Amino acid sequence: MSALKQRIDSLLIEPGCATNQGKSDKARKEGCKKPLTPGAAAGGCAFDGAKIALQPVVDVAHLVHGPIACEGNSWDSRHVYSSSPQTYRTGFTTDMGEFDVIYGGEKRLYRAIKEIIDRVNPPAVFVYQTCLPAMIGDDVEGVCRAASAKFGTPVIPVNAPGFAGSKNLGNKLGGEALLDHVVGTMEPEFTTPCDINLIGEYNVVGEFWQVKPLFDELGIRVLATFCGDARYKDIASSHRAKAAIMLCSQALINIARKMHERYDIPFFEGSFYGIADVSDCLRKISQLLVERGAPADLPARAEVLIAREEARAWARLEHYKARLKGKRVLLFTGGVKSWSVVSALQEVGMEIVGTSMRKSTHNDRAKVIEIMGTDAHMFDELPPREMYRMLKESKADVMLSGGRSQFVALKAKTPWVEINQERHHALAGYDGIVNLVAEIDKALYNPIWAQVKQPAPWEIEELELRGTAHHG
Amino acid sequence: MAEIIAGKKACTVNPLKMSAPIGAALAFLGMDRAVPLLHGSQGCTAFGLVLFVRHFRETIPLQTTAMSEVTTILGGQENIEQALLNIKKRANPALIGLCSTGITEAKGDDVGGFLKSIRDRHAELAGTEVVFAPTPDFIGGFSDGWAKAVTAMVDALVPRSKVRTPWQVNILAGCHLTPGDLEEIRETVEAFGLTAIILPDISGSLDGHIPETFLPHTLGGTRMEDVKRMGESALTIAIGEQMRPAAELLEKKTGVPVRVFERLNGLAACDAFMALLSDLSENEVPSKYKRQRSQLQDAMLDGHFYFGEQKVAIAAEPDLLYALSHFFADMGAQVTCAVAPQDAPVLTRVAADTVRIGDLQDFEDHAAGCNLLVTHSHGRQAAARLGIPLLRAGLPTFDRLGVAHKLTVGYRGTRDFIFEVGNVFMEQLHAHEQHITPASLRANATAASAPAVDAPACAGH
């Protein structure tokens, strides 16, 4: 059994995972690997997942070892922001050719690492293994070891070839690379009793910057984010944090659990989406830090901040209540966002006519039922054709989803708001939920909807003709 | 004749190139009621899908055989079989376009053999053509994949024919043409009283229309019954050198003669196209095209002031690079930096002294001092760093609206393109003028160097 296979098997029975906790011993042993259906599969591969998780480390060079497809077809397509270095936005790939396939790609990889260090000199190079070199047996870990020793720059192998599994598995394999090679390799310049890690926060469209001022105000220092706007040294010295918040549901749970085991950093699962969720995060982290030696007045100060920010957010939402009351939402997302967004939309008086539970855990489901009082509007899968029918029959006034289903809504002439990772609007924090509601309002009240739904003159004539035929 | 400079780097930085399988997939997306199917791991499909969705702003039907590590090593016959049956059941398409990838080619899957065996065992696949394009990721790039898919379709779908339809013309369209270009070409051919079969025709499927239904295959594009009549045409017009192999195969199979147009922009190329259609149809060139020709001449007269001696850097797929370089050369501009993602025969005829096979780092390194950058949306980082305006051309263009309708072929397309580019040059001139002072003019006279121009580079996320 290969090392990669063993690693994947261990991730698939992750004990920290809520879904796994809900299973019987036997089911748990079988792991959570869902075989993909050829001809009916959708979604990214393990490499995609690893890259999504790690690319937000902004000062590192991310080098993809594979043929042109893996990087050439996908680079510079994610809206994760950096407060300064732009190295992460450069696409590096070995672009393997026929010669490399025949003779092996290790030499090209080694030379590529050298070229990057010579020209860019980043604090580290992350090397992503992909299917083709994995299949022909390129020893990426060996090359990385040799290059690190030779050039004196950490060269980190990320062993998540696409055919290893799903995007979600790839997130975790990316996390494993950090645990194996990065975390604990450096020391912070100083520590404070209020140092925390945020795990699974990617700073999509800079939305973490809507949350960071809250921590700053409380004197809580974010030592490292995994990996939004992160620097290599932040991750390397993250083992000195006092506590951690795990965001984005299960994507990087292995990091949270293993850092708890190895470095005694307790964590809880939280969300920055939704007013109550942000408050909950601030409360819990304050408590946790006090237990770990932070000043005893931290929770009280947090309450003052929460009261002020909640009042401000609700006041800003007030404007939308009358406009959005009773509007019907079809929510097509996954995981943690389903319930945190549901609660926020209900607060402004919107009606949820459907929410998908894809990628959601048992806890996520339970929370949706708790908030909505029923599971009647939950669905696991909604094929595009069915989604289109619902919208075409005006079963919803607006759809919230990822970019993939955008055109289903638009072709059905239904307002649509983007809420997944490709989104262009920052939705996190107290301001984030106001942004989301503002976006929904903007979409719903755009004057185009009435216009595009208006039939053409000749269509009206046809309708009338049909009408008179009926009467006659 | 341009000198070709091959890249020597081990590391491709800021790729210009995209993979052959998704080039093939886009060709299959130009077919009516089709589903392209990539034989590889599911990420290969997901990346291609996202790329096309961002460019066309349309739903893209694209499937995967979802290969795992184990099935890759054991061989992919079962996955292909399951995928074909699943797609047949869910979408019942007229065509499934199967494209291999790096892993399945390196493994050596005998896809042709698999398909025969699967067909023999599954009568329920009747009514759906399956065409296979071998497209290893590690050989060639996007336009090579496109060309292979079109060649494979000609090979598999066009029967020999004894009938000749003198008013019917085949158009083999290269991947550098937009739906807007194809619409223009079809209209022009029809204006001479001829009918056109365009293969592939993304103007039917990816032109951004609102379909009546929502089905998991392409809605529009070249119809299967039309492909099967291509052997009856009077002439095949191939647009772009990449289409030559497919056109020659078609000629070999059916005897339909071929005429290759390396480009369809610029006065001379458009004149040749009009003359050909006029000869073929024995009809005079319609007056609206005579009028458009005159408008193009006028645009050239008005525009040449702004193009003369401008230095331009272009990075694009080979046929697009060829067409763009000659467009600029025709107007008196100079292509001082030309980069192609992979080699192709047409590159020696690009209107530049040298053509580099390379990436956008090579582009950025050699474009300094140019007045205009021309490449796809990934050039925005280079444009921001160099402070040079970027004109977006090619796929992917994900940060501009209306890319499907961008028209650069024909008299009208060339005319409007002169205006679009000329306006960018004019804008620079205006920015430049604002920096001119008596002192700067004197400095210029002695140092013979232009003052720095804060060009409005279009960058950002």
Contacts between the chains, C-beta under 8 A, distances in Angstrom:
chain1	res1	chain2	res2	distance
A	35	B	68	7.9
A	36	B	42	5.9
A	36	B	64	7.9
A	36	B	66	3.8
A	36	B	68	7.5
A	37	B	66	6.8
A	37	B	82	7.2
A	37	B	86	6.4
A	38	B	64	7.1
A	38	B	65	4.6
A	38	B	66	4.7
A	38	B	79	4.4
A	38	B	80	7.4
A	38	B	82	4.3
A	38	B	83	3.7
A	38	B	86	6.5
A	39	B	37	7.0
A	39	B	63	5.4
A	39	B	64	7.7
A	39	B	65	7.2
A	39	B	66	7.9
A	39	B	82	6.1
A	39	B	83	3.3
A	39	B	84	6.7
A	39	B	85	7.1
A	39	B	86	3.3
A	39	B	87	4.6
A	39	B	90	7.6
A	40	B	63	7.5
A	40	B	86	4.7
A	40	B	87	7.8
A	40	B	90	6.5
A	41	B	42	5.0
A	41	B	45	7.7
A	41	B	63	7.5
A	41	B	64	5.3
A	41	B	66	4.5
A	42	B	42	7.8
A	42	B	46	7.4
A	43	B	42	6.5
A	43	B	46	6.0
A	44	B	42	7.3
A	44	B	43	5.4
A	44	B	46	4.4
A	44	B	47	7.6
A	45	B	41	5.1
A	45	B	42	5.4
A	45	B	43	2.6
A	45	B	44	7.7
A	45	B	46	6.7
A	46	B	43	7.6
A	47	B	43	5.8
A	48	B	43	5.1
A	48	B	46	6.4
A	48	B	47	7.2
A	63	B	11	7.0
A	66	B	102	7.6
A	67	B	19	6.8
A	67	B	102	4.5
A	67	B	136	7.8
A	67	B	137	3.6
A	67	B	138	4.5
A	68	B	12	7.4
A	68	B	15	6.4
A	68	B	17	5.0
A	68	B	18	6.8
A	68	B	19	5.1
A	68	B	137	6.2
A	68	B	138	7.8
A	68	B	141	6.8
A	69	B	18	7.8
A	69	B	19	3.6
A	69	B	21	6.7
A	69	B	22	7.3
A	69	B	44	5.8
A	69	B	47	6.7
A	69	B	101	6.8
A	69	B	102	6.8
A	69	B	137	4.4
A	70	B	43	7.5
A	70	B	47	7.5
A	71	B	12	7.8
A	71	B	15	5.9
A	72	B	12	7.7
A	72	B	15	3.9
A	72	B	17	5.0
A	72	B	18	5.0
A	72	B	19	6.1
A	73	B	18	5.3
A	73	B	19	5.7
A	73	B	22	6.0
A	73	B	47	4.2
A	73	B	48	5.9
A	73	B	51	5.4
A	74	B	47	4.4
A	74	B	50	7.0
A	74	B	51	7.2
A	75	B	14	7.5
A	75	B	15	6.2
A	75	B	378	7.2
A	76	B	14	8.0
A	76	B	378	5.9
A	76	B	381	7.2
A	77	B	50	6.6
A	77	B	51	7.8
A	77	B	54	7.1
A	77	B	398	7.6
A	79	B	461	5.7
A	81	B	461	7.6
A	86	B	381	7.8
A	89	B	381	6.5
A	90	B	13	6.3
A	90	B	14	6.0
A	90	B	381	7.7
A	91	B	12	7.8
A	91	B	13	6.9
A	91	B	14	5.0
A	91	B	15	5.3
A	91	B	378	7.8
A	92	B	11	5.7
A	92	B	12	7.4
A	92	B	13	5.8
A	93	B	11	7.3
A	93	B	12	5.0
A	93	B	15	6.1
A	94	B	10	6.7
A	94	B	11	6.5
A	94	B	12	7.2
A	95	B	12	4.0
A	95	B	15	6.9
A	95	B	17	6.9
A	96	B	102	7.8
A	96	B	138	5.3
A	97	B	138	5.4
A	97	B	139	7.3
A	98	B	136	7.7
A	98	B	138	5.4
A	98	B	139	5.5
A	100	B	138	7.1
A	101	B	102	7.6
A	101	B	106	5.4
A	101	B	138	5.3
A	108	B	10	4.8
A	109	B	10	7.7
A	110	B	10	8.0
A	111	B	10	3.5
A	111	B	11	7.4
A	112	B	9	7.9
A	112	B	10	4.3
A	112	B	11	3.5
A	113	B	11	7.9
A	114	B	10	7.8
A	115	B	9	6.1
A	115	B	10	5.9
A	115	B	11	4.6
A	116	B	11	6.0
A	131	B	40	7.5
A	131	B	41	5.4
A	131	B	69	7.9
A	131	B	72	7.2
A	131	B	102	7.0
A	131	B	103	4.8
A	132	B	102	4.3
A	132	B	103	5.5
A	132	B	106	6.1
A	132	B	137	7.1
A	132	B	138	6.9
A	134	B	69	7.4
A	135	B	69	7.7
A	135	B	72	6.1
A	135	B	73	7.5
A	135	B	103	5.4
A	135	B	106	6.1
A	135	B	107	7.0
A	136	B	106	6.3
A	161	B	69	7.3
A	162	B	41	4.2
A	162	B	42	7.4
A	162	B	43	4.0
A	162	B	44	7.3
A	163	B	41	4.0
A	163	B	67	5.7
A	163	B	68	5.2
A	163	B	69	4.8
A	163	B	72	5.9
A	163	B	103	6.9
A	164	B	68	7.9
A	164	B	69	6.3
A	165	B	68	7.6
A	205	B	461	8.0
A	384	B	59	7.2
A	384	B	214	6.5
A	384	B	216	6.9
A	385	B	214	5.3
A	385	B	215	7.0
A	385	B	216	6.9
A	388	B	214	3.9
A	389	B	214	7.7
A	403	B	50	7.8
A	403	B	53	6.7
A	403	B	54	7.9
A	404	B	49	7.9
A	404	B	50	7.9
A	404	B	53	7.1
A	406	B	53	7.9
A	407	B	53	7.6
A	407	B	57	7.2
A	407	B	58	5.9
A	407	B	59	4.3
A	408	B	59	6.7
A	408	B	214	6.9
A	411	B	59	7.3
A	411	B	210	5.6
A	411	B	211	6.8
A	411	B	214	6.7
A	412	B	214	7.7
A	413	B	210	7.7
